[in-house]
Amino acid sequence: MCLRFADYGCMLEIHTLELLPDGRSYVDTVGGSRFRVLKRGQRDGYHTADIEYLEDLKVDGSELEVLQHLHDSVYQQAQDWYQRLGSRIREQINRQYGTMPDKEENIQASSNGPAWCWWLLSVLQLDPAYQTTVLSLTSLKDRLGHVRLVLEYFSQS
C-alpha cells in the first residue's frame, strides 16, 4: 500500500475481503513490511513499482541500553495517554484497531520495530504525509522521538 504516489509504503496482509452488491469491496488489512519505491511503471493498465524493503538499523552495547530506556519511557507515555482516554473512545479504538499491543521483550526482534508503535500511529490518525515520514525511518530511536513529540502534543490537547 502506497499513499497515492508516495515514495514509501508498506505491504498489506488481507485479513478479510467482503464483496459488496454494488461492486465495491470492504477489505480488512494489516500493514507488514515497509518499502521504498525505486522505480515506477505500468503494466496492463496497472501502476507498478520496483521497491526495496526497509529494515530498522540494529544497535548494540551502550546504544542499545539508551534505546531500550527511550523505548520503555515512550511506551509508558503511550500507555498513560491511552488510559486517559474516555472509556467510549477506548472501546471504539479497540473495535477498530484492537487493543494496544504489549511491550515486546526484544525491541529489535522485528525488522520494523515494536508493533505498538505502528498501532499507535494508526490510532492517532495523523496527517498522511507525516505518517509516511515516520514510516520511512529506519532508526527506531528517531521513530520513538517522533512518537514522543506526537504524544506530548495529544496529551496537551
TIVO-2410 file (N, C-alpha, C; in nm, 3 decimals):
# residues 157
REC num residu      c1      c2      c3 atome chaine
REC   1      M   0.086  -0.117   0.000     N      A
REC   1      M   0.000   0.000   0.000    CA      A
REC   1      M   0.089   0.122   0.000     C      A
REC   2      C   0.065   0.208  -0.095     N      A
REC   2      C   0.145   0.329  -0.107    CA      A
REC   2      C   0.046   0.444  -0.117     C      A
REC   3      L   0.061   0.542  -0.034     N      A
REC   3      L  -0.028   0.658  -0.038    CA      A
REC   3      L  -0.010   0.726  -0.172     C      A
REC   4      R  -0.114   0.718  -0.254     N      A
REC   4      R  -0.109   0.772  -0.391    CA      A
REC   4      R   0.023   0.734  -0.454     C      A
REC   5      F   0.106   0.832  -0.480     N      A
REC   5      F   0.234   0.802  -0.542    CA      A
REC   5      F   0.348   0.838  -0.448     C      A
REC   6      A   0.333   0.796  -0.323     N      A
REC   6      A   0.435   0.822  -0.222    CA      A
REC   6      A   0.561   0.742  -0.255     C      A
REC   7      D   0.669   0.785  -0.199     N      A
REC   7      D   0.796   0.717  -0.219    CA      A
REC   7      D   0.816   0.601  -0.122     C      A
REC   8      Y   0.728   0.592  -0.021     N      A
REC   8      Y   0.736   0.486   0.079    CA      A
REC   8      Y   0.599   0.427   0.101     C      A
REC   9      G   0.595   0.301   0.142     N      A
REC   9      G   0.468   0.235   0.172    CA      A
REC   9      G   0.492   0.110   0.252     C      A
REC  10      C   0.385   0.031   0.265     N      A
REC  10      C   0.400  -0.098   0.334    CA      A
REC  10      C   0.310  -0.201   0.266     C      A
REC  11      M   0.360  -0.324   0.267     N      A
REC  11      M   0.282  -0.435   0.215    CA      A
REC  11      M   0.164  -0.457   0.309     C      A
REC  12      L   0.049  -0.485   0.252     N      A
REC  12      L  -0.068  -0.511   0.333    CA      A
REC  12      L  -0.103  -0.658   0.329     C      A
REC  13      E  -0.135  -0.713   0.445     N      A
REC  13      E  -0.183  -0.851   0.454    CA      A
REC  13      E  -0.334  -0.845   0.466     C      A
REC  14      I  -0.404  -0.910   0.374     N      A
REC  14      I  -0.550  -0.908   0.375    CA      A
REC  14      I  -0.601  -1.009   0.477     C      A
REC  15      H  -0.680  -0.959   0.573     N      A
REC  15      H  -0.741  -1.048   0.672    CA      A
REC  15      H  -0.876  -1.096   0.624     C      A
REC  16      T  -0.960  -1.004   0.577     N      A
REC  16      T  -1.091  -1.042   0.524    CA      A
REC  16      T  -1.122  -0.955   0.403     C      A
REC  17      L  -1.202  -1.012   0.314     N      A
REC  17      L  -1.245  -0.942   0.195    CA      A
REC  17      L  -1.394  -0.967   0.179     C      A
REC  18      E  -1.470  -0.858   0.170     N      A
REC  18      E  -1.614  -0.869   0.153    CA      A
REC  18      E  -1.654  -0.794   0.026     C      A
REC  19      L  -1.707  -0.867  -0.072     N      A
REC  19      L  -1.753  -0.805  -0.195    CA      A
REC  19      L  -1.895  -0.754  -0.173     C      A
REC  20      L  -1.917  -0.625  -0.201     N      A
REC  20      L  -2.048  -0.564  -0.181    CA      A
REC  20      L  -2.129  -0.573  -0.309     C      A
REC  21      P  -2.263  -0.574  -0.297     N      A
REC  21      P  -2.350  -0.590  -0.415    CA      A
REC  21      P  -2.329  -0.484  -0.523     C      A
REC  22      D  -2.287  -0.364  -0.484     N      A
REC  22      D  -2.269  -0.257  -0.583    CA      A
REC  22      D  -2.132  -0.260  -0.652     C      A
REC  23      G  -2.052  -0.365  -0.628     N      A
REC  23      G  -1.923  -0.379  -0.694    CA      A
REC  23      G  -1.805  -0.331  -0.611     C      A
REC  24      R  -1.833  -0.258  -0.504     N      A
REC  24      R  -1.724  -0.217  -0.416    CA      A
REC  24      R  -1.682  -0.333  -0.328     C      A
REC  25      S  -1.574  -0.313  -0.255     N      A
REC  25      S  -1.523  -0.416  -0.165    CA      A
REC  25      S  -1.492  -0.355  -0.030     C      A
REC  26      Y  -1.509  -0.436   0.073     N      A
REC  26      Y  -1.463  -0.400   0.206    CA      A
REC  26      Y  -1.344  -0.492   0.234     C      A
REC  27      V  -1.227  -0.433   0.252     N      A
REC  27      V  -1.105  -0.511   0.271    CA      A
REC  27      V  -1.045  -0.474   0.407     C      A
REC  28      D  -1.028  -0.573   0.493     N      A
REC  28      D  -0.965  -0.554   0.623    CA      A
REC  28      D  -0.821  -0.601   0.612     C      A
REC  29      T  -0.728  -0.508   0.637     N      A
REC  29      T  -0.586  -0.540   0.619    CA      A
REC  29      T  -0.506  -0.499   0.741     C      A
REC  30      V  -0.384  -0.551   0.746     N      A
REC  30      V  -0.287  -0.507   0.846    CA      A
REC  30      V  -0.155  -0.486   0.772     C      A
REC  31      G  -0.084  -0.380   0.813     N      A
REC  31      G   0.042  -0.347   0.747    CA      A
REC  31      G   0.151  -0.447   0.782     C      A
REC  32      G   0.241  -0.467   0.688     N      A
REC  32      G   0.352  -0.560   0.709    CA      A
REC  32      G   0.484  -0.492   0.680     C      A
REC  33      S   0.559  -0.545   0.587     N      A
REC  33      S   0.692  -0.495   0.555    CA      A
REC  33      S   0.687  -0.357   0.490     C      A
REC  34      R   0.776  -0.270   0.534     N      A
REC  34      R   0.786  -0.135   0.477    CA      A
REC  34      R   0.877  -0.140   0.354     C      A
REC  35      F   0.852  -0.046   0.262     N      A
REC  35      F   0.936  -0.041   0.143    CA      A
REC  35      F   0.955   0.101   0.094     C      A
REC  36      R   1.057   0.117   0.008     N      A
REC  36      R   1.085   0.243  -0.061    CA      A
REC  36      R   1.072   0.215  -0.210     C      A
REC  37      V   1.006   0.305  -0.280     N      A
REC  37      V   0.987   0.291  -0.425    CA      A
REC  37      V   1.116   0.334  -0.495     C      A
REC  38      L   1.167   0.246  -0.580     N      A
REC  38      L   1.289   0.275  -0.656    CA      A
REC  38      L   1.256   0.324  -0.797     C      A
REC  39      K   1.154   0.263  -0.858     N      A
REC  39      K   1.120   0.294  -0.997    CA      A
REC  39      K   0.972   0.264  -1.018     C      A
REC  40      R   0.904   0.350  -1.092     N      A
REC  40      R   0.762   0.332  -1.120    CA      A
REC  40      R   0.741   0.290  -1.265     C      A
REC  41      G   0.631   0.219  -1.289     N      A
REC  41      G   0.599   0.178  -1.424    CA      A
REC  41      G   0.451   0.149  -1.438     C      A
REC  42      Q   0.414   0.091  -1.551     N      A
REC  42      Q   0.277   0.049  -1.576    CA      A
REC  42      Q   0.280  -0.083  -1.652     C      A
REC  43      R   0.184  -0.170  -1.619     N      A
REC  43      R   0.170  -0.296  -1.690    CA      A
REC  43      R   0.023  -0.331  -1.694     C      A
REC  44      D  -0.029  -0.358  -1.812     N      A
REC  44      D  -0.169  -0.398  -1.830    CA      A
REC  44      D  -0.265  -0.299  -1.765     C      A
REC  45      G  -0.232  -0.170  -1.770     N      A
REC  45      G  -0.319  -0.068  -1.714    CA      A
REC  45      G  -0.305  -0.048  -1.564     C      A
REC  46      Y  -0.215  -0.122  -1.502     N      A
REC  46      Y  -0.194  -0.110  -1.357    CA      A
REC  46      Y  -0.062  -0.040  -1.330     C      A
REC  47      H  -0.060   0.041  -1.224     N      A
REC  47      H   0.065   0.104  -1.183    CA      A
REC  47      H   0.151  -0.001  -1.113     C      A
REC  48      T   0.279  -0.002  -1.144     N      A
REC  48      T   0.374  -0.096  -1.084    CA      A
REC  48      T   0.491  -0.017  -1.026     C      A
REC  49      A   0.570  -0.084  -0.945     N      A
REC  49      A   0.690  -0.020  -0.890    CA      A
REC  49      A   0.792  -0.126  -0.855     C      A
REC  50      D   0.917  -0.091  -0.874     N      A
REC  50      D   1.027  -0.169  -0.818    CA      A
REC  50      D   1.054  -0.110  -0.681     C      A
REC  51      I   1.069  -0.196  -0.582     N      A
REC  51      I   1.084  -0.149  -0.445    CA      A
REC  51      I   1.203  -0.214  -0.378     C      A
REC  52      E   1.244  -0.155  -0.266     N      A
REC  52      E   1.339  -0.221  -0.176    CA      A
REC  52      E   1.277  -0.217  -0.038     C      A
REC  53      Y   1.288  -0.327   0.034     N      A
REC  53      Y   1.232  -0.334   0.168    CA      A
REC  53      Y   1.320  -0.257   0.265     C      A
REC  54      L   1.257  -0.198   0.364     N      A
REC  54      L   1.326  -0.123   0.468    CA      A
REC  54      L   1.337  -0.208   0.593     C      A
REC  55      E   1.447  -0.196   0.663     N      A
REC  55      E   1.466  -0.263   0.791    CA      A
REC  55      E   1.527  -0.163   0.886     C      A
REC  56      D   1.486  -0.171   1.013     N      A
REC  56      D   1.547  -0.085   1.114    CA      A
REC  56      D   1.694  -0.121   1.131     C      A
REC  57      L   1.775  -0.018   1.152     N      A
REC  57      L   1.916  -0.039   1.181    CA      A
REC  57      L   1.929  -0.096   1.322     C      A
REC  58      K   2.013  -0.194   1.338     N      A
REC  58      K   2.035  -0.258   1.468    CA      A
REC  58      K   2.146  -0.183   1.543     C      A
REC  59      V   2.130  -0.175   1.674     N      A
REC  59      V   2.233  -0.115   1.758    CA      A
REC  59      V   2.270  -0.216   1.867     C      A
REC  60      D   2.382  -0.194   1.932     N      A
REC  60      D   2.422  -0.284   2.041    CA      A
REC  60      D   2.497  -0.206   2.148     C      A
REC  61      G   2.535  -0.275   2.253     N      A
REC  61      G   2.612  -0.214   2.361    CA      A
REC  61      G   2.539  -0.101   2.429     C      A
REC  62      S   2.612   0.008   2.453     N      A
REC  62      S   2.553   0.122   2.525    CA      A
REC  62      S   2.443   0.189   2.443     C      A
REC  63      E   2.455   0.185   2.311     N      A
REC  63      E   2.348   0.242   2.226    CA      A
REC  63      E   2.217   0.166   2.247     C      A
REC  64      L   2.226   0.035   2.260     N      A
REC  64      L   2.107  -0.046   2.283    CA      A
REC  64      L   2.046  -0.016   2.420     C      A
REC  65      E   2.130   0.005   2.520     N      A
REC  65      E   2.080   0.039   2.653    CA      A
REC  65      E   2.004   0.171   2.649     C      A
REC  66      V   2.059   0.272   2.582     N      A
REC  66      V   1.992   0.402   2.569    CA      A
REC  66      V   1.861   0.387   2.492     C      A
REC  67      L   1.865   0.310   2.385     N      A
REC  67      L   1.745   0.286   2.304    CA      A
REC  67      L   1.638   0.214   2.386     C      A
REC  68      Q   1.677   0.115   2.465     N      A
REC  68      Q   1.582   0.042   2.549    CA      A
REC  68      Q   1.515   0.135   2.649     C      A
REC  69      H   1.593   0.222   2.709     N      A
REC  69      H   1.539   0.318   2.806    CA      A
REC  69      H   1.440   0.413   2.736     C      A
REC  70      L   1.478   0.464   2.620     N      A
REC  70      L   1.388   0.552   2.544    CA      A
REC  70      L   1.260   0.478   2.508     C      A
REC  71      H   1.275   0.357   2.460     N      A
REC  71      H   1.159   0.275   2.423    CA      A
REC  71      H   1.064   0.257   2.540     C      A
REC  72      D   1.118   0.216   2.655     N      A
REC  72      D   1.034   0.191   2.773    CA      A
REC  72      D   0.963   0.318   2.817     C      A
REC  73      S   1.033   0.430   2.810     N      A
REC  73      S   0.977   0.559   2.850    CA      A
REC  73      S   0.863   0.600   2.757     C      A
REC  74      V   0.883   0.588   2.627     N      A
REC  74      V   0.779   0.628   2.531    CA      A
REC  74      V   0.662   0.530   2.536     C      A
REC  75      Y   0.689   0.402   2.558     N      A
REC  75      Y   0.580   0.305   2.573    CA      A
REC  75      Y   0.493   0.341   2.693     C      A
REC  76      Q   0.557   0.377   2.804     N      A
REC  76      Q   0.480   0.417   2.923    CA      A
REC  76      Q   0.399   0.543   2.895     C      A
REC  77      Q   0.458   0.636   2.823     N      A
REC  77      Q   0.388   0.759   2.783    CA      A
REC  77      Q   0.266   0.725   2.698     C      A
REC  78      A   0.281   0.630   2.606     N      A
REC  78      A   0.170   0.587   2.520    CA      A
REC  78      A   0.060   0.520   2.604     C      A
REC  79      Q   0.099   0.435   2.697     N      A
REC  79      Q   0.001   0.369   2.783    CA      A
REC  79      Q  -0.074   0.471   2.868     C      A
REC  80      D  -0.003   0.570   2.922     N      A
REC  80      D  -0.067   0.674   3.001    CA      A
REC  80      D  -0.169   0.751   2.918     C      A
REC  81      W  -0.129   0.789   2.796     N      A
REC  81      W  -0.221   0.860   2.706    CA      A
REC  81      W  -0.345   0.774   2.678     C      A
REC  82      Y  -0.324   0.648   2.648     N      A
REC  82      Y  -0.433   0.556   2.615    CA      A
REC  82      Y  -0.529   0.540   2.733     C      A
REC  83      Q  -0.474   0.528   2.854     N      A
REC  83      Q  -0.558   0.511   2.973    CA      A
REC  83      Q  -0.636   0.638   3.007     C      A
REC  84      R  -0.583   0.754   2.970     N      A
REC  84      R  -0.653   0.880   2.997    CA      A
REC  84      R  -0.772   0.903   2.904     C      A
REC  85      L  -0.778   0.828   2.795     N      A
REC  85      L  -0.891   0.843   2.703    CA      A
REC  85      L  -1.019   0.798   2.773     C      A
REC  86      G  -1.130   0.854   2.733     N      A
REC  86      G  -1.257   0.808   2.788    CA      A
REC  86      G  -1.284   0.664   2.749     C      A
REC  87      S  -1.363   0.594   2.830     N      A
REC  87      S  -1.387   0.452   2.804    CA      A
REC  87      S  -1.457   0.430   2.670     C      A
REC  88      R  -1.544   0.521   2.629     N      A
REC  88      R  -1.612   0.505   2.499    CA      A
REC  88      R  -1.513   0.515   2.384     C      A
REC  89      I  -1.421   0.610   2.394     N      A
REC  89      I  -1.321   0.625   2.287    CA      A
REC  89      I  -1.230   0.503   2.283     C      A
REC  90      R  -1.188   0.455   2.401     N      A
REC  90      R  -1.104   0.334   2.406    CA      A
REC  90      R  -1.176   0.215   2.345     C      A
REC  91      E  -1.305   0.200   2.373     N      A
REC  91      E  -1.383   0.089   2.316    CA      A
REC  91      E  -1.388   0.099   2.164     C      A
REC  92      Q  -1.407   0.221   2.112     N      A
REC  92      Q  -1.409   0.240   1.966    CA      A
REC  92      Q  -1.273   0.203   1.905     C      A
REC  93      I  -1.167   0.247   1.969     N      A
REC  93      I  -1.032   0.214   1.920    CA      A
REC  93      I  -1.011   0.064   1.923     C      A
REC  94      N  -1.050  -0.001   2.033     N      A
REC  94      N  -1.032  -0.146   2.045    CA      A
REC  94      N  -1.109  -0.221   1.938     C      A
REC  95      R  -1.229  -0.174   1.905     N      A
REC  95      R  -1.308  -0.239   1.799    CA      A
REC  95      R  -1.243  -0.223   1.663     C      A
REC  96      Q  -1.193  -0.103   1.635     N      A
REC  96      Q  -1.139  -0.075   1.502    CA      A
REC  96      Q  -0.994  -0.121   1.485     C      A
REC  97      Y  -0.912  -0.106   1.590     N      A
REC  97      Y  -0.768  -0.133   1.576    CA      A
REC  97      Y  -0.718  -0.246   1.665     C      A
REC  98      G  -0.804  -0.295   1.754     N      A
REC  98      G  -0.760  -0.392   1.854    CA      A
REC  98      G  -0.701  -0.319   1.973     C      A
REC  99      T  -0.668  -0.394   2.076     N      A
REC  99      T  -0.611  -0.332   2.196    CA      A
REC  99      T  -0.464  -0.298   2.172     C      A
REC 100      M  -0.413  -0.211   2.257     N      A
REC 100      M  -0.272  -0.170   2.244    CA      A
REC 100      M  -0.182  -0.293   2.264     C      A
REC 101      P  -0.094  -0.319   2.169     N      A
REC 101      P  -0.004  -0.434   2.184    CA      A
REC 101      P   0.085  -0.421   2.307     C      A
REC 102      D   0.121  -0.535   2.362     N      A
REC 102      D   0.210  -0.538   2.477    CA      A
REC 102      D   0.350  -0.494   2.436     C      A
REC 103      K   0.427  -0.453   2.533     N      A
REC 103      K   0.567  -0.416   2.510    CA      A
REC 103      K   0.644  -0.544   2.484     C      A
REC 104      E   0.721  -0.545   2.376     N      A
REC 104      E   0.798  -0.663   2.340    CA      A
REC 104      E   0.927  -0.671   2.422     C      A
REC 105      E   0.968  -0.794   2.450     N      A
REC 105      E   1.093  -0.816   2.524    CA      A
REC 105      E   1.213  -0.765   2.446     C      A
REC 106      N   1.222  -0.805   2.319     N      A
REC 106      N   1.335  -0.768   2.234    CA      A
REC 106      N   1.289  -0.662   2.135     C      A
REC 107      I   1.328  -0.538   2.157     N      A
REC 107      I   1.280  -0.428   2.074    CA      A
REC 107      I   1.338  -0.429   1.933     C      A
REC 108      Q   1.439  -0.513   1.909     N      A
REC 108      Q   1.498  -0.523   1.776    CA      A
REC 108      Q   1.465  -0.655   1.707     C      A
REC 109      A   1.372  -0.731   1.762     N      A
REC 109      A   1.340  -0.862   1.705    CA      A
REC 109      A   1.279  -0.849   1.566     C      A
REC 110      S   1.194  -0.752   1.547     N      A
REC 110      S   1.129  -0.732   1.417    CA      A
REC 110      S   1.209  -0.630   1.336     C      A
REC 111      S   1.218  -0.651   1.207     N      A
REC 111      S   1.287  -0.555   1.120    CA      A
REC 111      S   1.211  -0.423   1.111     C      A
REC 112      N   1.087  -0.422   1.159     N      A
REC 112      N   1.006  -0.300   1.156    CA      A
REC 112      N   0.991  -0.237   1.294     C      A
REC 113      G   1.056  -0.291   1.394     N      A
REC 113      G   1.046  -0.236   1.528    CA      A
REC 113      G   0.922  -0.285   1.599     C      A
REC 114      P   0.900  -0.236   1.720     N      A
REC 114      P   0.789  -0.283   1.802    CA      A
REC 114      P   0.652  -0.253   1.739     C      A
REC 115      A   0.562  -0.351   1.749     N      A
REC 115      A   0.428  -0.340   1.688    CA      A
REC 115      A   0.346  -0.228   1.750     C      A
REC 116      W   0.366  -0.200   1.879     N      A
REC 116      W   0.283  -0.098   1.943    CA      A
REC 116      W   0.302   0.040   1.881     C      A
REC 117      C   0.422   0.069   1.829     N      A
REC 117      C   0.446   0.199   1.764    CA      A
REC 117      C   0.354   0.216   1.643     C      A
REC 118      W   0.344   0.111   1.563     N      A
REC 118      W   0.263   0.118   1.441    CA      A
REC 118      W   0.115   0.124   1.476     C      A
REC 119      W   0.076   0.049   1.579     N      A
REC 119      W  -0.063   0.053   1.625    CA      A
REC 119      W  -0.097   0.196   1.667     C      A
REC 120      L  -0.010   0.257   1.746     N      A
REC 120      L  -0.034   0.391   1.796    CA      A
REC 120      L  -0.041   0.493   1.683     C      A
REC 121      L   0.050   0.481   1.586     N      A
REC 121      L   0.049   0.575   1.474    CA      A
REC 121      L  -0.079   0.562   1.391     C      A
REC 122      S  -0.136   0.442   1.384     N      A
REC 122      S  -0.265   0.423   1.316    CA      A
REC 122      S  -0.378   0.486   1.396     C      A
REC 123      V  -0.379   0.461   1.525     N      A
REC 123      V  -0.485   0.510   1.614    CA      A
REC 123      V  -0.490   0.662   1.616     C      A
REC 124      L  -0.375   0.725   1.615     N      A
REC 124      L  -0.369   0.871   1.628    CA      A
REC 124      L  -0.419   0.944   1.503     C      A
REC 125      Q  -0.432   0.874   1.392     N      A
REC 125      Q  -0.484   0.931   1.268    CA      A
REC 125      Q  -0.415   1.063   1.233     C      A
REC 126      L  -0.286   1.055   1.216     N      A
REC 126      L  -0.205   1.171   1.183    CA      A
REC 126      L  -0.215   1.203   1.035     C      A
REC 127      D  -0.164   1.318   0.999     N      A
REC 127      D  -0.158   1.358   0.859    CA      A
REC 127      D  -0.083   1.250   0.780     C      A
REC 128      P  -0.138   1.207   0.666     N      A
REC 128      P  -0.072   1.101   0.588    CA      A
REC 128      P   0.072   1.132   0.549     C      A
REC 129      A   0.103   1.257   0.522     N      A
REC 129      A   0.241   1.291   0.486    CA      A
REC 129      A   0.333   1.269   0.605     C      A
REC 130      Y   0.286   1.300   0.725     N      A
REC 130      Y   0.366   1.278   0.845    CA      A
REC 130      Y   0.381   1.128   0.871     C      A
REC 131      Q   0.273   1.053   0.853     N      A
REC 131      Q   0.281   0.908   0.870    CA      A
REC 131      Q   0.384   0.848   0.775     C      A
REC 132      T   0.386   0.898   0.651     N      A
REC 132      T   0.482   0.848   0.553    CA      A
REC 132      T   0.625   0.879   0.597     C      A
REC 133      T   0.645   0.997   0.653     N      A
REC 133      T   0.777   1.034   0.703    CA      A
REC 133      T   0.822   0.936   0.811     C      A
REC 134      V   0.733   0.907   0.905     N      A
REC 134      V   0.767   0.815   1.014    CA      A
REC 134      V   0.789   0.674   0.959     C      A
REC 135      L   0.705   0.635   0.862     N      A
REC 135      L   0.717   0.503   0.800    CA      A
REC 135      L   0.854   0.484   0.735     C      A
REC 136      S   0.909   0.592   0.681     N      A
REC 136      S   1.035   0.583   0.606    CA      A
REC 136      S   1.158   0.572   0.697     C      A
REC 137      L   1.142   0.600   0.825     N      A
REC 137      L   1.257   0.600   0.916    CA      A
REC 137      L   1.307   0.458   0.942     C      A
REC 138      T   1.437   0.440   0.936     N      A
REC 138      T   1.496   0.310   0.967    CA      A
REC 138      T   1.568   0.312   1.101     C      A
REC 139      S   1.548   0.419   1.175     N      A
REC 139      S   1.606   0.431   1.308    CA      A
REC 139      S   1.491   0.427   1.410     C      A
REC 140      L   1.489   0.322   1.493     N      A
REC 140      L   1.387   0.314   1.597    CA      A
REC 140      L   1.399   0.433   1.691     C      A
REC 141      K   1.520   0.477   1.718     N      A
REC 141      K   1.541   0.594   1.805    CA      A
REC 141      K   1.471   0.716   1.747     C      A
REC 142      D   1.488   0.741   1.618     N      A
REC 142      D   1.424   0.856   1.554    CA      A
REC 142      D   1.272   0.841   1.555     C      A
REC 143      R   1.224   0.720   1.528     N      A
REC 143      R   1.079   0.696   1.525    CA      A
REC 143      R   1.018   0.719   1.664     C      A
REC 144      L   1.087   0.670   1.767     N      A
REC 144      L   1.039   0.692   1.904    CA      A
REC 144      L   1.039   0.840   1.939     C      A
REC 145      G   1.135   0.915   1.888     N      A
REC 145      G   1.138   1.059   1.909    CA      A
REC 145      G   1.014   1.126   1.851     C      A
REC 146      H   0.976   1.085   1.731     N      A
REC 146      H   0.853   1.138   1.669    CA      A
REC 146      H   0.730   1.099   1.750     C      A
REC 147      V   0.724   0.974   1.792     N      A
REC 147      V   0.609   0.927   1.870    CA      A
REC 147      V   0.599   1.006   1.999     C      A
REC 148      R   0.711   1.029   2.065     N      A
REC 148      R   0.712   1.107   2.190    CA      A
REC 148      R   0.655   1.248   2.166     C      A
REC 149      L   0.700   1.315   2.061     N      A
REC 149      L   0.650   1.450   2.031    CA      A
REC 149      L   0.500   1.451   2.004     C      A
REC 150      V   0.454   1.352   1.928     N      A
REC 150      V   0.312   1.344   1.896    CA      A
REC 150      V   0.230   1.319   2.023     C      A
REC 151      L   0.278   1.229   2.109     N      A
REC 151      L   0.208   1.201   2.235    CA      A
REC 151      L   0.204   1.325   2.324     C      A
REC 152      E   0.313   1.401   2.328     N      A
REC 152      E   0.314   1.524   2.407    CA      A
REC 152      E   0.210   1.622   2.353     C      A
REC 153      Y   0.202   1.634   2.221     N      A
REC 153      Y   0.103   1.722   2.159    CA      A
REC 153      Y  -0.039   1.678   2.194     C      A
REC 154      F  -0.068   1.549   2.176     N      A
REC 154      F  -0.203   1.499   2.203    CA      A
REC 154      F  -0.237   1.504   2.352     C      A
REC 155      S  -0.138   1.490   2.437     N      A
REC 155      S  -0.162   1.497   2.581    CA      A
REC 155      S  -0.197   1.638   2.626     C      A
REC 156      Q  -0.148   1.738   2.552     N      A
REC 156      Q  -0.179   1.877   2.585    CA      A
REC 156      Q  -0.314   1.920   2.531     C      A
REC 157      S  -0.363   1.849   2.428     N      A
REC 157      S  -0.491   1.886   2.365    CA      A
REC 157      S  -0.608   1.846   2.449     C      A
***
